[in-house]
Amino acid sequence: MGFDSNDFHSFVSSRRSTRDFLPTPVPDEIIEQIIADGLTSPSWSNTRPIRVAVAKGDVRDRLSKEFLSRWEAIKGARSGLFGKIKAVLKRKGLPTSNWIVTRPYHKDLIERSKSQGKEFFSFIGVDRDDKEARDQSWARNYEFFGAPVELFIFTHKSLRKYSASDAGLFMQNLILSAHSKGLGTCPQGAVAIWEDAVRKEFDISKNYSLLCGICLGYPSDEKINSFNANRPNPSEIILPEKN
Ligand SMILES: Cc1cc2nc3c(=O)[nH]c(=O)nc-3n(C[C@H](O)[C@H](O)[C@H](O)COP(=O)(O)O)c2cc1C
Protein backbone atom coordinates (compact mmCIF):
# COMPACT_ATOMS: atom_id res chain seq x y z
CA MET A 1 0.00 0.00 0.00
CA GLY A 2 3.05 2.24 0.27
CA PHE A 3 1.97 3.52 3.68
CA ASP A 4 4.63 4.80 6.08
CA SER A 5 3.83 3.93 9.69
CA ASN A 6 6.00 6.82 10.93
CA ASP A 7 3.60 9.13 9.12
CA PHE A 8 0.75 7.49 10.98
CA HIS A 9 2.47 7.97 14.33
CA SER A 10 3.14 11.68 13.76
CA PHE A 11 -0.38 12.24 12.45
CA VAL A 12 -2.16 10.43 15.27
CA SER A 13 -0.02 11.97 17.99
CA SER A 14 -0.55 15.49 16.61
CA ARG A 15 -4.27 15.31 17.47
CA ARG A 16 -5.30 17.15 20.62
CA SER A 17 -8.68 18.09 22.02
CA THR A 18 -9.73 21.55 20.80
CA ARG A 19 -11.42 23.84 23.33
CA ASP A 20 -11.78 27.08 21.39
CA PHE A 21 -13.26 27.39 17.91
CA LEU A 22 -13.78 29.95 15.17
CA PRO A 23 -17.42 30.57 14.21
CA THR A 24 -16.65 29.48 10.61
CA PRO A 25 -19.38 26.98 9.58
CA VAL A 26 -18.48 23.42 8.62
CA PRO A 27 -19.96 22.48 5.21
CA ASP A 28 -22.52 19.63 5.28
CA GLU A 29 -20.44 17.57 2.81
CA ILE A 30 -17.50 17.62 5.23
CA ILE A 31 -19.70 16.54 8.15
CA GLU A 32 -20.98 13.67 6.03
CA GLN A 33 -17.46 12.73 4.90
CA ILE A 34 -16.11 12.50 8.45
CA ILE A 35 -19.12 10.44 9.54
CA ALA A 36 -18.44 8.12 6.56
CA ASP A 37 -14.79 7.85 7.68
CA GLY A 38 -16.03 7.11 11.21
CA LEU A 39 -18.00 4.21 9.79
CA THR A 40 -14.84 2.52 8.47
CA SER A 41 -14.30 1.30 12.05
CA PRO A 42 -14.91 -2.30 13.16
CA SER A 43 -18.26 -3.08 14.78
CA TRP A 44 -19.77 -5.90 16.86
CA SER A 45 -21.20 -8.33 14.27
CA ASN A 46 -21.32 -5.27 11.99
CA THR A 47 -24.46 -4.15 13.82
CA ARG A 48 -23.37 -0.47 14.03
CA PRO A 49 -25.24 0.08 17.30
CA ILE A 50 -24.76 3.86 17.14
CA ARG A 51 -26.74 6.89 16.01
CA VAL A 52 -25.53 10.47 15.59
CA ALA A 53 -27.55 13.65 16.10
CA VAL A 54 -25.91 16.53 14.22
CA ALA A 55 -26.71 19.82 15.94
CA LYS A 56 -25.94 22.95 13.93
CA GLY A 57 -27.58 26.33 13.29
CA ASP A 58 -30.72 27.03 15.35
CA VAL A 59 -30.78 23.56 16.95
CA ARG A 60 -27.20 23.96 18.14
CA ASP A 61 -27.95 27.44 19.51
CA ARG A 62 -31.14 26.31 21.30
CA LEU A 63 -29.35 23.36 22.93
CA SER A 64 -26.45 25.51 24.03
CA LYS A 65 -28.87 28.04 25.58
CA GLU A 66 -30.81 25.30 27.34
CA PHE A 67 -27.62 23.65 28.68
CA LEU A 68 -26.26 26.98 29.91
CA SER A 69 -29.46 27.78 31.79
CA ARG A 70 -29.50 24.31 33.38
CA TRP A 71 -25.82 24.68 34.29
CA GLU A 72 -26.53 28.07 35.90
CA ALA A 73 -29.20 26.39 38.05
CA ILE A 74 -27.05 23.45 39.10
CA LYS A 75 -23.88 25.49 39.59
CA GLY A 76 -25.34 27.16 42.69
CA ALA A 77 -26.55 23.79 43.89
CA ARG A 78 -23.00 22.61 44.28
CA SER A 79 -22.19 25.33 46.77
CA GLY A 80 -23.52 24.65 50.24
CA LEU A 81 -26.43 22.74 51.67
CA PHE A 82 -28.95 25.50 51.02
CA GLY A 83 -28.11 25.56 47.32
CA LYS A 84 -28.42 21.78 47.13
CA ILE A 85 -31.84 21.78 48.79
CA LYS A 86 -33.00 24.57 46.46
CA ALA A 87 -31.85 22.63 43.39
CA VAL A 88 -33.52 19.42 44.54
CA LEU A 89 -36.77 21.31 45.17
CA LYS A 90 -36.61 23.07 41.81
CA ARG A 91 -35.17 20.01 40.04
CA LYS A 92 -33.92 22.42 37.40
CA GLY A 93 -30.51 21.51 36.10
CA LEU A 94 -30.14 18.19 37.87
CA PRO A 95 -28.74 15.55 35.52
CA THR A 96 -31.34 13.45 33.71
CA SER A 97 -28.69 11.00 32.43
CA ASN A 98 -24.99 10.11 32.82
CA TRP A 99 -24.83 10.57 36.60
CA ILE A 100 -21.22 9.36 36.44
CA VAL A 101 -20.02 12.95 36.12
CA THR A 102 -21.48 13.79 39.53
CA ARG A 103 -19.69 10.95 41.33
CA PRO A 104 -16.14 10.95 42.66
CA TYR A 105 -13.53 8.99 40.69
CA HIS A 106 -12.57 5.51 41.86
CA LYS A 107 -9.29 5.47 43.77
CA ASP A 108 -7.66 3.59 40.87
CA LEU A 109 -8.34 6.54 38.57
CA ILE A 110 -8.30 9.61 40.77
CA GLU A 111 -4.57 10.32 40.52
CA ARG A 112 -4.54 10.77 36.73
CA SER A 113 -7.76 12.75 36.79
CA LYS A 114 -6.40 15.06 39.50
CA SER A 115 -3.12 15.73 37.72
CA GLN A 116 -4.98 16.33 34.45
CA GLY A 117 -7.08 19.01 36.20
CA LYS A 118 -4.05 20.52 37.89
CA GLU A 119 -1.96 20.73 34.71
CA PHE A 120 -4.87 21.97 32.59
CA PHE A 121 -5.93 24.78 34.96
CA SER A 122 -2.36 25.86 35.57
CA PHE A 123 -1.78 25.98 31.78
CA ILE A 124 -4.82 28.21 31.16
CA GLY A 125 -3.97 30.38 34.18
CA VAL A 126 -6.89 29.39 36.42
CA ASP A 127 -6.21 29.02 40.13
CA ARG A 128 -7.44 25.57 41.24
CA ASP A 129 -9.06 27.17 44.29
CA ASP A 130 -10.91 29.77 42.23
CA LYS A 131 -14.24 27.96 41.98
CA GLU A 132 -15.86 30.75 39.98
CA ALA A 133 -13.15 30.60 37.29
CA ARG A 134 -13.27 26.81 37.20
CA ASP A 135 -17.06 26.92 36.81
CA GLN A 136 -16.66 29.42 33.97
CA SER A 137 -14.18 27.13 32.27
CA TRP A 138 -16.59 24.16 32.66
CA ALA A 139 -19.47 26.29 31.32
CA ARG A 140 -17.55 26.62 28.03
CA ASN A 141 -18.57 22.98 27.48
CA TYR A 142 -22.15 24.22 27.16
CA GLU A 143 -21.16 26.77 24.54
CA PHE A 144 -19.55 23.81 22.78
CA PHE A 145 -16.38 25.91 23.12
CA GLY A 146 -17.73 28.12 20.30
CA ALA A 147 -17.88 25.23 17.79
CA PRO A 148 -20.58 25.60 15.11
CA VAL A 149 -21.41 21.87 15.23
CA GLU A 150 -22.09 19.47 18.08
CA LEU A 151 -22.46 15.76 17.38
CA PHE A 152 -24.42 13.74 19.95
CA ILE A 153 -23.45 10.07 19.99
CA PHE A 154 -26.13 7.57 20.98
CA THR A 155 -25.51 3.86 21.61
CA HIS A 156 -27.91 0.91 21.53
CA LYS A 157 -28.68 -0.17 25.09
CA SER A 158 -28.82 -3.93 24.36
CA LEU A 159 -25.11 -4.43 23.62
CA ARG A 160 -24.01 -2.56 26.74
CA LYS A 161 -20.24 -2.03 26.79
CA TYR A 162 -19.84 -3.33 23.25
CA SER A 163 -22.06 -0.51 21.97
CA ALA A 164 -19.83 1.95 23.80
CA SER A 165 -16.80 0.23 22.35
CA ASP A 166 -18.25 0.48 18.82
CA ALA A 167 -19.01 4.14 19.43
CA GLY A 168 -15.46 4.74 20.66
CA LEU A 169 -13.96 3.14 17.57
CA PHE A 170 -16.34 5.15 15.37
CA MET A 171 -15.61 8.39 17.21
CA GLN A 172 -11.87 8.01 16.98
CA ASN A 173 -11.98 7.42 13.21
CA LEU A 174 -14.29 10.41 12.87
CA ILE A 175 -12.05 12.56 15.07
CA LEU A 176 -8.94 11.62 13.08
CA SER A 177 -10.77 12.26 9.81
CA ALA A 178 -11.69 15.74 11.08
CA HIS A 179 -8.06 16.27 12.14
CA SER A 180 -6.85 15.33 8.65
CA LYS A 181 -9.03 18.13 7.27
CA GLY A 182 -7.74 20.78 9.67
CA LEU A 183 -10.83 20.58 11.88
CA GLY A 184 -10.72 20.36 15.66
CA THR A 185 -12.85 18.21 17.96
CA CYS A 186 -13.38 17.56 21.66
CA PRO A 187 -15.37 14.62 23.02
CA GLN A 188 -17.70 15.93 25.73
CA GLY A 189 -19.09 13.84 28.58
CA ALA A 190 -20.27 17.16 30.02
CA VAL A 191 -23.15 17.36 27.55
CA ALA A 192 -24.40 13.83 28.25
CA ILE A 193 -26.12 14.79 31.50
CA TRP A 194 -29.28 16.22 29.92
CA GLU A 195 -30.31 13.62 27.38
CA ASP A 196 -33.95 14.79 27.59
CA ALA A 197 -32.99 18.16 26.06
CA VAL A 198 -31.36 16.45 23.05
CA ARG A 199 -34.39 14.16 22.65
CA LYS A 200 -36.61 17.25 22.32
CA GLU A 201 -34.72 18.26 19.18
CA PHE A 202 -34.22 14.89 17.42
CA ASP A 203 -36.26 11.79 16.71
CA ILE A 204 -34.44 9.13 18.78
CA SER A 205 -35.61 5.58 19.58
CA LYS A 206 -35.86 4.75 23.29
CA ASN A 207 -33.53 1.81 22.61
CA TYR A 208 -30.62 4.23 22.36
CA SER A 209 -29.01 6.29 25.08
CA LEU A 210 -26.70 9.28 24.94
CA LEU A 211 -22.99 8.47 25.38
CA CYS A 212 -21.37 11.85 24.84
CA GLY A 213 -21.07 14.80 22.49
CA ILE A 214 -18.26 15.83 20.16
CA CYS A 215 -17.83 19.46 19.23
CA LEU A 216 -16.57 20.09 15.73
CA GLY A 217 -15.21 23.15 13.96
CA TYR A 218 -12.13 25.11 12.96
CA PRO A 219 -9.71 25.70 15.86
CA SER A 220 -8.84 29.26 16.91
CA ASP A 221 -5.29 30.34 17.84
CA GLU A 222 -6.19 30.56 21.56
CA LYS A 223 -3.60 29.22 23.97
CA ILE A 224 -6.01 26.62 25.38
CA ASN A 225 -5.70 24.71 22.11
CA SER A 226 -1.99 24.11 22.66
CA PHE A 227 -2.47 22.30 25.97
CA ASN A 228 -0.72 18.95 25.72
CA ALA A 229 -2.42 16.49 28.03
CA ASN A 230 -0.11 13.90 29.53
CA ARG A 231 0.14 10.66 27.58
CA PRO A 232 1.12 7.56 29.54
CA ASN A 233 3.91 5.22 28.55
CA PRO A 234 2.75 1.80 27.31
CA SER A 235 4.40 0.24 30.37
CA GLU A 236 1.82 2.04 32.54
CA ILE A 237 -1.03 0.03 31.08
CA ILE A 238 0.64 -3.27 30.16
CA LEU A 239 -0.12 -5.90 32.79
CA PRO A 240 2.68 -7.92 34.35
CA GLU A 241 2.62 -11.69 33.95
CA LYS A 242 1.96 -13.76 37.05
CA ASN A 243 5.12 -15.37 38.41
C1 LIG B 1 -15.69 10.13 26.46
C2 LIG B 1 -14.91 11.39 26.69
C3 LIG B 1 -15.51 12.48 27.31
C4 LIG B 1 -14.83 13.68 27.48
N1 LIG B 1 -15.47 14.75 28.06
C5 LIG B 1 -14.86 15.95 28.09
C6 LIG B 1 -15.59 17.09 28.55
O1 LIG B 1 -16.75 17.02 28.93
N2 LIG B 1 -14.94 18.29 28.51
C7 LIG B 1 -13.65 18.42 28.08
O2 LIG B 1 -13.14 19.55 28.07
N3 LIG B 1 -12.94 17.34 27.66
C8 LIG B 1 -13.52 16.13 27.64
N4 LIG B 1 -12.83 15.03 27.15
C9 LIG B 1 -11.48 15.21 26.60
C10 LIG B 1 -10.38 14.62 27.52
O3 LIG B 1 -10.20 15.44 28.65
C11 LIG B 1 -9.09 14.51 26.69
O4 LIG B 1 -9.31 13.62 25.63
C12 LIG B 1 -7.91 14.02 27.53
O5 LIG B 1 -7.59 14.95 28.52
C13 LIG B 1 -6.67 13.76 26.66
O6 LIG B 1 -6.33 14.93 25.93
P1 LIG B 1 -6.22 14.97 24.34
O7 LIG B 1 -7.59 14.60 23.77
O8 LIG B 1 -5.87 16.40 24.01
O9 LIG B 1 -5.19 13.98 23.91
C14 LIG B 1 -13.48 13.80 27.02
C15 LIG B 1 -12.86 12.69 26.41
C16 LIG B 1 -13.56 11.51 26.24
C17 LIG B 1 -12.89 10.35 25.54
The ligand as a Tripos MOL2 file, in Angstrom:
@<TRIPOS>MOLECULE
LIG
   31    33     1     0     0
SMALL
NO_CHARGES

@<TRIPOS>ATOM
      1 C1        -15.6900   10.1310   26.4620 C.3       1 LIG1
      2 C2        -14.9080   11.3950   26.6890 C.ar      1 LIG1
      3 C3        -15.5100   12.4780   27.3110 C.ar      1 LIG1
      4 C4        -14.8270   13.6780   27.4800 C.ar      1 LIG1
      5 N1        -15.4680   14.7460   28.0640 N.ar      1 LIG1
      6 C5        -14.8570   15.9530   28.0890 C.ar      1 LIG1
      7 C6        -15.5900   17.0940   28.5460 C.ar      1 LIG1
      8 O1        -16.7500   17.0170   28.9260 O.2       1 LIG1
      9 N2        -14.9440   18.2910   28.5100 N.ar      1 LIG1
     10 C7        -13.6520   18.4230   28.0840 C.ar      1 LIG1
     11 O2        -13.1360   19.5510   28.0720 O.2       1 LIG1
     12 N3        -12.9360   17.3450   27.6610 N.ar      1 LIG1
     13 C8        -13.5170   16.1260   27.6400 C.ar      1 LIG1
     14 N4        -12.8280   15.0330   27.1550 N.ar      1 LIG1
     15 C9        -11.4810   15.2120   26.6020 C.3       1 LIG1
     16 C10       -10.3830   14.6230   27.5230 C.3       1 LIG1
     17 O3        -10.2050   15.4440   28.6480 O.3       1 LIG1
     18 C11        -9.0910   14.5120   26.6890 C.3       1 LIG1
     19 O4         -9.3150   13.6170   25.6280 O.3       1 LIG1
     20 C12        -7.9110   14.0180   27.5320 C.3       1 LIG1
     21 O5         -7.5920   14.9520   28.5200 O.3       1 LIG1
     22 C13        -6.6690   13.7610   26.6600 C.3       1 LIG1
     23 O6         -6.3280   14.9280   25.9350 O.3       1 LIG1
     24 P1         -6.2250   14.9650   24.3380 P.3       1 LIG1
     25 O7         -7.5880   14.6010   23.7750 O.co2     1 LIG1
     26 O8         -5.8680   16.4000   24.0080 O.co2     1 LIG1
     27 O9         -5.1870   13.9850   23.9060 O.co2     1 LIG1
     28 C14       -13.4800   13.7960   27.0240 C.ar      1 LIG1
     29 C15       -12.8610   12.6860   26.4150 C.ar      1 LIG1
     30 C16       -13.5570   11.5110   26.2360 C.ar      1 LIG1
     31 C17       -12.8860   10.3500   25.5420 C.3       1 LIG1
@<TRIPOS>BOND
     1     1     2 1
     2     2     3 ar
     3     2    30 ar
     4     3     4 ar
     5     4     5 ar
     6     4    28 ar
     7     5     6 ar
     8     6     7 ar
     9     6    13 1
    10     7     8 2
    11     7     9 ar
    12     9    10 ar
    13    10    11 2
    14    10    12 ar
    15    12    13 ar
    16    13    14 ar
    17    14    15 1
    18    14    28 ar
    19    15    16 1
    20    16    17 1
    21    16    18 1
    22    18    19 1
    23    18    20 1
    24    20    21 1
    25    20    22 1
    26    22    23 1
    27    23    24 1
    28    24    25 2
    29    24    26 1
    30    24    27 1
    31    28    29 ar
    32    29    30 ar
    33    30    31 1
@<TRIPOS>SUBSTRUCTURE
     1 LIG1         1 GROUP 0 **** ****
